[in-house]
Each structure stands twice: as structure tokens, then as C-alpha cells.
Amino acid sequence: MGRRNSGLNRHQKAWRKPGEERVSREDIAELLRLSESGDPEDRIVAATYMCPCHVRHRNEEVWKALYRMMEDEDARVRRRAWHTLEDGGCPTDPAFEPIVRRALDTETDRQVLGFARQFAKPFLNEDMVSRIREEKPAGRHPKLTGKCDFCGRTRVPVLQDYETEIPAGGMTRAAWICEECSAGGVDS
């Protein structure tokens, strides 16, 4: 098992396991039909089963449908379609580059934006990638609810103010600041 799977990522190794459901060539026509459905749940199912874990051969129609779903109106469909690249897609495909560029420019979903950044590196120079990271941070946005360290209000949306340190149990932490105090320019 070691040699056969050497050089493969965990997703590529997973599709070699006997329990992974395979999609037959006959099922592909149904998946292509679902990928164009008006129901987002159908498109999610199509994107899930168009994954290389299930479709074990390169099929250009499947990849065109996946590329189309990467720009779907529903964020859940986009997430599922982008996830397929992690499972063994071809991120160096020339048809993929314009999709990545459009996603970096217009994407609003943080998870999809994270996927786009992950696959953008072969296409973009490092300066552009760092500029995009500064403009649109990926991952969970640190908008929490808590107590503002400046005005004392509780259960308000707060952000961390890294320029102000608050002593906490022998250590220091960044201050929590509400939007009102942040906009009002409260002195630290």
C-alpha cells in the first residue's frame, strides 16, 4: 500500500479505498443534468459526485460543469465545486485561470475566496497575492460579540485593537473595541 500511494495527498489516497462510491459513465449524464438544475441542492449533489474521487477518469464535460458551478449564484454550490480541486483536480488547466482571477476580484464568500487564493499562486506574482490578502482577509472574520474595553457596553459586536494592551492575569491581551468607540476615535 505504501508505494502505490506515495506522492498522493490524503484526498487522492481516499479515492483508492474500496468504500468510495464510483460514478459510472452512465451516471455522468444525470450529474450533468443536475449541474444545470434550478435547485441549488441538485447542483450541490452534482458538484459532490463530479469529484475525481467518484469520477475516475478525465471527462471534459464534467470539468466544464464544475468550472461553471465555481461561479454559481449559490455560495454552497461554489464551495462544493471549488473543493473538488483539492480532491485531485487540475489547477494548472488554462480554462481555470480566468475563473480564479474573477473569484479574487468579485468573490464575497470567505471560504471560496480562501480556495481561490490557494490556487492562485501559479497564476499570480507574490505582490498581487499579498495585496489581495490585505484587501480581503480569508477565514473567519473576527467580528465577535462581547464587552468593549473602552465604553464598557456588553453584548455588542467587538473587534480586537492590537495597538492597546490590556493586562489579564499576569499577561497582556489585545483590547476589545466596539464599532462606536472605533469610529469615534477613542484614545487608548
Order of alpha helices (4+ residues) and beta strands (2+ residues): alpha-alpha-alpha-alpha-alpha-alpha-alpha-alpha-alpha-beta-beta-beta-alpha
